[in-house]
Amino acid sequence: MPELPEVETIKTAIQNSVAKANITKVTINNNNLRIKIPDDFVRQVVGARIQGYRRRAKYIIIDLNNGKSIILHLGMSGKIKISDRLPEPVKHDHVVIETDNGVIVYNDARRFGLLTCCDSDKLAGHKLFAHIGVEPWDEILTGEYLYKKFHNKKIPVKMALLDQSIIVGIGNIYASESLYLARIDPLREAGALSESECGVLVAKIRQVLEQAISAGGSTLKDYQKPDGSLGYFQNRHCVYNKTGQRCPDCTCDIEKSGGIRKIVQGGRSTFYCPVKQK
């Protein structure tokens, strides 16, 4: 699933390519995504002008001048394709949005994504957003905030970082990377972290996400940017998917340490250095 850096990259690509264009036509080839596309979706958006683009958690929000906002989630394998003119249709092109400044195509082989519409002034209360946590760069997110949210939690800190009701947008890759930079063992109970450790973790989360966005995200499996190019942050991963290798700051005898380890937590792979992370 695309995580925050990938979604941010895609949002920026649409914004830079299509910009504040008028939506002239929408073709829905398949409305049976994770959540069915509303029957009146076309009526609500065609004829409106795009005013701006936002990201909330792993959702892309396109604000229109008629008081509506388009909400897009890429699910596990969703892709956005942008072109100057209407492209030849290919398999799994579920939605085609034509504007007077380009065409946006939503392609999703597994159909775990979603596309819907909402009144812009009611977005905060929408069921998709009503119960999610703070953004990684929100001023509210401090060491104290994280310490209070983690307090009394018995679950491993890696699992707590994936809890979107605490912080949004952090997925499997960037949780492992952030914990490595913060030198925190992913198996530690979240509630056992000190406020100081939480402060360091917040700083490292931001550092990792900022670097990943600059690199265009991490290309693993299906992810590619809307222009077809690949993100390259995977080349800068410290621990993710590097089982048995040395960590970037390795000072140990790898024959004894075994290098970076892989474990499974909540059905997801976690990678960490058993020597550096405590």
N, C-alpha and C positions, 0 to 999 in steps of 0.2 A: 504494500500500500504506500503511495506517495506520502511522505511526511511533510512537516511544515516547510522546510526549505524548497522542496520540489513544488509544492502548491504555490508558494510565494513566487517562484521562478515562472511558473505557468501564468499566474495572474499578471505579472509584470509584462510578459511577452504579449498577452492579449491587449493589455493597456497600451503598449508601445505600437502595436501593429494596427489595431482597429480604432483605438482612441474613442473620441466622442462622436460616434457615428449613429445614423438613423437605422433602426431595424426595419428592413423592407419585406422580409419573408422568413417564415420558420416552417421547416418540414420535419415532421416527426415520423420516422420510419418504424419505430418501436417504442411504445410508451411504458412497457413493462420492465422498468428498472427496479432497484431495491424498493423504492417507493414509486408508485405509478405517477407518471407525469399528469398533472391536472388536465382535465378535459378542456378547460378554458385557457390553457397556457398561451396558445397562439394568439387568442383574442386580447389577452392582457398585455402582450409585449410588442406585437407588430404595430408599427406606426410610431412607437416611442423612440426617443433619442437617449442614447447612453450618456449619463452624466459623470460616472466615475466607477472605479473598481476598488474593492477592498478584499481583505482576507480575514476571516474569523475562524480560528482553529484551523481545520483542514478544509474549510469551505471557501469557495470563491464567490463573492457577492458582486453583482453588476447592478448599480443603481440607475434607474431610468427617470426621465423627466415627467412621467405621469404618476409619480408616487409609488411605483412598484419597484421591487428588487428581484432579480433573478438569483437563485441560490443553486450552486453547482458543487457536487462532491464527486471525486473521481473513483471512489471505491477502491477495489484491489488492483484493477488493471485498466482503468479508464484513461483515455488519452484525448488531448485537445489538438486539433490540426487547424492551422490558419493559412489561408491562401488569398490571393488577390481576386481570384475568380472562382466560380463554382467548379469544384474538382469532380473528377469521375468518381462515382460512388464505389465504395469497397465494402466488404462484409463487416458487419457490426457498426456501421455508421448510423447511429440511432437518431441523432438530431442534427439538423443543419440550420444554422442561423445566418441568414444573409443580411448584410448591411450595405450602405452606400460607400463603405470603405474597407470591404473585405468580407470573407466568409469564415465562420467558426463552425467546426465540425466536432461533435462529441462522439467518440468511438469507444466502445466498451465490450470486450469479448465476453466477460463474465457477468456483466449487468449488475454489479454490486454498487454502482454509483447512483446518483440521483440528480434530478433537475426539477426545480419547482419555482414557485413565485410567491411573493408575500408583499403586503403593504410595507413600505420602507420604514414607516414610523412604528411598526409593530415587530420589527426584527428581533429586538432584545427579548421579547416574550414568546417568540416562536418556539415550538417544541424542540427544534434542533439546537437552539441556543440558550434556552431558559435555565438550564442546569449545568452549564459548562463553566470551567474555571477561568483564571486570568491568563492573559497573553504573556509570553516570556519577557516582553519588554515593558509590561505594565509597571508603573511606579509602585503599585501595591505589592508586587512580588519582591520581597526582601527576605533576608535570612530569618527574621522574626516571623514573617508570614508563613514561610515553609516549615519552620520549627513548630509553630502552633498547629498547622495542618497535619504534620507527621506525628504530633504528640499522641502517645498511647497506641499508635498503629503497630501491630505485631507483624505485619507483612514485610517482606524484603523491600528495601528502598528502591530497587529497580522496578518492582511492581507498582510501588506508590507513584513513581515518576510517570507511569503509563496511565494513571488515573486522570482522565480528562476533566474531572470535577475540581481538581487542584490546579493543574497547569495544563493548558491546551497545546496541542501541536507536537508534543514530544512523543515520538514513536520509538520503536525498538532500536534502531541504529543509533540515534542521537542520545538515548538514555545510556547505552553502553559507553559511548564516547565521552559523555559528560562525567560519568562516574569515574572513568579512568583518569581524566584530567584533574578531578577533585580528589583522587586517591582514596576513594571510598569503595569498599567491598560491596558488590551488588547483593550479597546474601545477608548483609546486616539488616536488622530490623529498622524500619524507618523511624520508629519512636526512640531509637537509641542514639540518633544523631544529635549532636549539640547544636546550639544556635549558631555558633561559629562555623561549624562544618556545613550547616545549611546555607550560610552566607557564601561560603566558597563554592558550594554546588550551584547556587543561583548564578554566580559570576561565570562559571564554566559552561553552564547551559547556554547562556547568552553568547559566549565566545564560540562554542561549537556551531550554534545555529547561524551566527553571522558569517563564519567562515564557509559553511556549507552553502548559504545563499550566494555568496560571492563566487563560489565554484559552480553554481548552477544546479546544486543538489547532488545526490548520489545515484548513479545509474546502476541499479541492480534489477535483473529480470526485465520487466516490461517498460521501465521508465525511460522516456526521452522527452526533450523539450519540444514545444510546438513546431519549431522549425526542423525537427528531425534530428538535431544534434543531441549529444549526450552530456549530462553533467559529469564532473570529474572529481567530486569530493571523495569518492570511494578510493581514489589514489592517495588520499591523505588520512584515511582511517588509521587510528592508533591500534585498536584492538578488534573492531568488528570484522568478523569473517577471517580472522588471522590465527586460527587454532594452531598451537605448536610453534608459532613464530616468536621472535623476540619483540618485546614492546619497545617503543621509541627510546626510552630511557633505561634500557636494560643494563644492569651491572652484575647480574647473577650468572651462575653456571647453569646454562639452559639444559644441560644434560640432567641436572638434579631437579631444576624447577619445572621442566616440561614446557616452558614457554607459556604463551597465552592459552587460557583454558576456555572451553565452551561447556556451558550447562544449559539446561532447559528450565525456564520459569514460566508458569502459566501457559505452557504450550509454545513459548517463543524462545528463540536462542539468545543467550546472553554470553558475551565475551568479556574477559577481564584478566588482569595480571594478578596472580595470587601473591606475588611478592610486594608489588608497589601499592596495591589496594588493600586497605585494612579496615 
